[in-house]
Amino acid sequence: MRHASFIARTVLVKNGSVDEAMGLLNNIMSRDGFFEQFRRTRCYEKPFEMRRRVNYTKCKSIYNEEMSRRLSFLMRVNRTDPYPGSS
């Protein structure tokens, strides 16, 4: 029977390998954005830095969404030839 590797940020230690479990926990927490949040709240963030960060994340998400839309359009299988008769 296969068990989940983690449940609600709880990591199962297999064969007493604590180092491997700590690495897995660090990966989980970095994926969840825990470390970024900790670094951000460790000291005061000025309002212009906050605006810059928020605007950057908005622009990044818009760019990624547009790129994924374009790539999915290009990777379609059944699409008409945009330049008929040229090949």
Number of C-alpha atoms within 10 A of each C-alpha: 3 4 7 9 14 14 9 6 13 13 18 19 15 10 6 9 10 13 10 14 18 14 12 19 18 15 12 17 14 13 11 12 11 13 13 13 11 10 9 12 10 9 8 8 11 9 9 9 11 12 12 12 12 12 12 12 12 12 12 12 12 12 12 12 12 12 12 12 12 11 11 11 11 10 10 9 8 6 9 8 9 7 7 7 6 6 5
